[in-house]
Amino acid sequence: MTYSPISSTTLTIDQLPAMDRVRAQFLDQLRECELELNSSKIQNIFEAEKDITKKRKFIDDRTDLSVLRIKLESVI
């Protein structure tokens, strides 16, 4: 399959080929997850946690998710 160099801003999700729609929807879900993990609700729970190891793991995992999403976007 070949792709033309059309700006993604000129296409709606319905105009994308099927696999591209799946990728776009997956990336949207990852972004939503990131937003939730950075929300004030989660931040309050995080700040109440006493276990420093758990806090460090949460920060590392949340950062990893963002980095991996960015890498995936770059590849796609």
Backbone as a chain_set.jsonl record, in Angstrom:
{"seq": "MTYSPISSTTLTIDQLPAMDRVRAQFLDQLRECELELNSSKIQNIFEAEKDITKKRKFIDDRTDLSVLRIKLESVI", "coords": {"N": [[0.845, -1.172, 0.0], [0.573, 2.191, -0.81], [1.199, 5.504, 0.315], [0.035, 8.781, 0.039], [1.552, 12.019, 0.301], [-0.283, 13.553, 2.046], [-1.445, 15.972, 4.236], [-2.208, 15.131, 7.573], [-4.08, 16.65, 8.826], [-5.922, 17.343, 6.958], [-7.547, 15.233, 6.546], [-10.37, 13.399, 7.685], [-11.085, 11.1, 10.343], [-12.73, 9.106, 9.32], [-12.036, 9.017, 6.681], [-9.638, 7.77, 6.522], [-7.674, 4.857, 5.653], [-8.656, 1.534, 6.724], [-6.796, 0.271, 8.607], [-5.272, 2.449, 9.351], [-7.213, 3.932, 10.673], [-7.626, 2.313, 12.903], [-5.108, 2.534, 14.114], [-5.089, 5.309, 14.631], [-7.248, 5.521, 16.41], [-6.274, 3.937, 18.498], [-4.054, 5.449, 19.308], [-5.425, 7.717, 20.167], [-6.741, 6.623, 22.392], [-4.53, 6.052, 23.99], [-3.637, 8.659, 24.485], [-5.811, 9.64, 25.947], [-5.589, 8.009, 28.196], [-3.136, 8.913, 29.172], [-3.857, 11.555, 29.836], [-5.681, 11.04, 31.9], [-3.97, 9.798, 33.759], [-2.475, 11.962, 34.471], [-4.227, 13.596, 35.693], [-5.888, 15.675, 38.169], [-7.267, 14.154, 40.024], [-5.93, 11.64, 40.036], [-3.44, 12.603, 40.736], [-3.89, 13.499, 43.354], [-4.37, 11.053, 44.663], [-1.891, 9.904, 44.237], [-0.195, 11.661, 45.688], [-1.056, 11.122, 48.268], [-0.061, 8.637, 48.751], [2.122, 6.735, 50.712], [4.257, 5.028, 50.367], [7.342, 5.229, 49.07], [8.632, 3.755, 47.076], [6.506, 2.779, 45.522], [5.537, 5.223, 44.596], [7.71, 6.106, 43.028], [7.752, 4.074, 41.094], [5.25, 4.477, 39.884], [5.608, 7.047, 38.757], [7.721, 6.486, 36.991], [6.495, 4.548, 35.297], [4.362, 6.034, 34.251], [5.758, 8.0, 32.87], [7.122, 6.369, 31.05], [4.943, 5.45, 29.505], [4.201, 7.82, 28.176], [6.538, 8.354, 26.698], [6.697, 6.066, 25.081], [4.305, 6.328, 23.649], [4.861, 8.619, 22.164], [7.023, 7.698, 20.632], [5.687, 5.711, 19.159], [3.868, 7.279, 17.723], [5.693, 8.646, 16.126], [6.756, 6.585, 14.564], [4.504, 5.712, 13.212]], "CA": [[0.0, 0.0, 0.0], [1.341, 3.432, -0.849], [0.538, 6.641, 0.933], [0.382, 10.067, -0.546], [1.964, 12.966, 1.352], [-1.379, 14.45, 2.397], [-1.408, 16.357, 5.643], [-3.224, 14.431, 8.362], [-5.112, 17.589, 9.26], [-6.914, 17.51, 5.908], [-8.378, 14.036, 6.512], [-11.095, 13.022, 8.892], [-10.78, 9.708, 10.687], [-13.515, 8.235, 8.449], [-11.412, 8.953, 5.369], [-8.412, 6.99, 6.6], [-7.824, 3.411, 5.426], [-9.089, 0.83, 7.938], [-5.719, 0.075, 9.578], [-4.912, 3.773, 9.847], [-8.245, 4.295, 11.648], [-7.337, 1.553, 14.121], [-3.937, 3.176, 14.717], [-5.485, 6.622, 15.146], [-8.089, 5.299, 17.587], [-5.402, 3.447, 19.559], [-3.298, 6.604, 19.801], [-6.378, 8.543, 20.928], [-6.943, 5.967, 23.681], [-3.312, 6.271, 24.774], [-3.642, 10.06, 24.929], [-6.813, 9.732, 27.014], [-4.989, 7.365, 29.366], [-2.137, 9.871, 29.682], [-4.574, 12.66, 30.485], [-6.224, 10.533, 33.166], [-2.857, 9.572, 34.683], [-1.963, 13.263, 34.884], [-5.352, 14.377, 36.222], [-5.801, 16.045, 39.585], [-7.781, 13.018, 40.802], [-4.825, 10.688, 40.187], [-2.374, 13.298, 41.457], [-4.249, 13.475, 44.78], [-4.121, 9.687, 45.138], [-0.433, 9.753, 44.217], [0.39, 12.426, 46.797], [-1.435, 10.49, 49.528], [0.69, 7.38, 48.884], [3.261, 6.854, 51.625], [5.34, 4.156, 49.911], [8.186, 5.931, 48.091], [8.895, 2.836, 45.964], [5.312, 2.811, 44.679], [5.502, 6.53, 43.937], [8.742, 6.116, 41.987], [7.293, 3.168, 40.028], [4.163, 5.143, 39.173], [6.193, 8.113, 37.931], [8.468, 5.837, 35.901], [5.553, 3.929, 34.354], [3.62, 7.111, 33.574], [6.702, 8.597, 31.92], [7.331, 5.374, 29.987], [3.778, 5.477, 28.624], [4.3, 9.013, 27.327], [7.66, 8.18, 25.774], [6.333, 5.031, 24.1], [3.283, 6.889, 22.755], [5.536, 9.53, 21.239], [7.766, 6.857, 19.695], [4.719, 5.077, 18.285], [3.395, 8.32, 16.796], [6.786, 8.929, 15.19], [6.848, 5.461, 13.642], [3.295, 5.714, 12.384]], "C": [[0.889, 1.234, 0.0], [0.503, 4.55, -0.258], [0.98, 7.899, 0.234], [0.718, 11.034, 0.585], [0.902, 14.006, 1.656], [-1.283, 14.743, 3.884], [-2.534, 15.658, 6.39], [-4.331, 15.367, 8.821], [-6.191, 17.773, 8.199], [-7.855, 16.311, 5.826], [-9.163, 13.907, 7.812], [-10.802, 11.557, 9.154], [-11.54, 8.738, 9.787], [-12.897, 8.087, 7.065], [-10.12, 8.136, 5.361], [-8.678, 5.536, 6.226], [-8.064, 2.706, 6.761], [-7.982, 0.701, 8.981], [-5.272, 1.413, 10.159], [-5.929, 4.265, 10.876], [-7.989, 3.589, 12.964], [-6.156, 2.187, 14.847], [-4.311, 4.505, 15.359], [-6.332, 6.473, 16.406], [-7.255, 4.81, 18.763], [-4.594, 4.591, 20.158], [-4.198, 7.543, 20.605], [-6.616, 7.948, 22.313], [-5.713, 6.134, 24.573], [-3.258, 7.692, 25.316], [-4.642, 10.266, 26.073], [-6.276, 9.134, 28.31], [-3.951, 8.292, 29.998], [-2.809, 11.02, 30.423], [-5.119, 12.23, 31.837], [-5.108, 10.349, 34.193], [-2.248, 10.876, 35.189], [-3.048, 14.155, 35.483], [-5.153, 14.693, 37.701], [-6.297, 14.912, 40.483], [-6.661, 12.009, 41.074], [-3.687, 11.332, 40.97], [-2.638, 13.306, 42.965], [-4.008, 12.102, 45.392], [-2.619, 9.451, 45.253], [0.208, 10.446, 45.417], [0.066, 11.82, 48.162], [-0.669, 9.189, 49.785], [1.934, 7.591, 49.735], [4.489, 6.083, 51.13], [6.122, 4.836, 48.774], [8.471, 5.057, 46.872], [7.718, 2.814, 44.994], [5.215, 4.132, 43.914], [6.487, 6.572, 42.771], [8.325, 5.254, 40.801], [6.187, 3.818, 39.217], [4.712, 6.223, 38.238], [6.929, 7.518, 36.738], [7.534, 5.249, 34.852], [4.768, 4.975, 33.574], [4.501, 7.786, 32.525], [6.955, 7.652, 30.753], [6.176, 5.366, 29.003], [3.853, 6.66, 27.667], [5.396, 8.858, 26.275], [7.293, 7.173, 24.686], [5.259, 5.532, 23.148], [3.908, 7.805, 21.719], [6.332, 8.746, 20.196], [6.828, 6.208, 18.684], [4.184, 6.08, 17.272], [4.446, 8.609, 15.731], [6.897, 7.828, 14.14], [5.67, 5.454, 12.679], [3.333, 6.891, 11.427]], "O": [[1.864, 1.295, 0.749], [-0.726, 4.541, -0.324], [2.148, 8.062, -0.117], [0.222, 10.883, 1.701], [1.152, 15.205, 1.54], [-1.061, 13.838, 4.689], [-3.667, 15.595, 5.913], [-5.418, 14.908, 9.172], [-7.263, 18.301, 8.495], [-8.857, 16.363, 5.113], [-8.682, 14.26, 8.889], [-10.32, 10.852, 8.269], [-11.041, 7.646, 9.513], [-13.202, 7.131, 6.352], [-9.576, 7.847, 4.295], [-9.778, 5.029, 6.451], [-7.708, 3.235, 7.813], [-8.221, 1.001, 10.151], [-4.93, 1.493, 11.339], [-5.561, 4.935, 11.841], [-8.118, 4.194, 14.029], [-6.199, 2.36, 16.065], [-3.908, 4.798, 16.485], [-6.15, 7.222, 17.366], [-7.492, 5.215, 19.901], [-4.464, 4.69, 21.378], [-3.768, 8.099, 21.615], [-6.685, 8.681, 23.299], [-5.845, 6.336, 25.78], [-2.88, 7.909, 26.467], [-4.358, 10.973, 27.04], [-6.483, 9.686, 29.39], [-3.9, 8.433, 31.22], [-2.377, 11.408, 31.508], [-5.029, 12.976, 32.812], [-5.273, 10.701, 35.361], [-1.58, 10.89, 36.223], [-2.811, 15.334, 35.748], [-4.353, 14.057, 38.386], [-5.789, 14.736, 41.59], [-6.471, 11.578, 42.212], [-3.04, 10.67, 41.781], [-1.713, 13.139, 43.76], [-3.501, 11.995, 46.509], [-2.137, 8.877, 46.23], [1.064, 9.866, 46.085], [0.833, 11.988, 49.11], [-0.636, 8.699, 50.914], [2.705, 8.521, 49.499], [5.624, 6.446, 51.441], [5.615, 4.991, 47.663], [8.543, 5.564, 45.752], [7.913, 2.829, 43.779], [4.859, 4.154, 42.736], [6.15, 7.013, 41.673], [8.514, 5.64, 39.647], [6.183, 3.722, 37.99], [4.326, 6.3, 37.072], [6.78, 7.988, 35.61], [7.751, 5.428, 33.654], [4.536, 4.819, 32.375], [4.042, 8.104, 31.428], [6.997, 8.081, 29.6], [6.395, 5.283, 27.794], [3.596, 6.51, 26.472], [5.2, 9.191, 25.106], [7.552, 7.407, 23.505], [5.288, 5.203, 21.962], [3.538, 7.777, 20.545], [6.317, 9.089, 19.014], [7.132, 6.157, 17.492], [4.061, 5.761, 16.089], [4.112, 8.797, 14.561], [7.108, 8.111, 12.96], [5.829, 5.219, 11.481], [2.405, 7.076, 10.639]]}, "num_chains": 1, "name": "protein.A"}
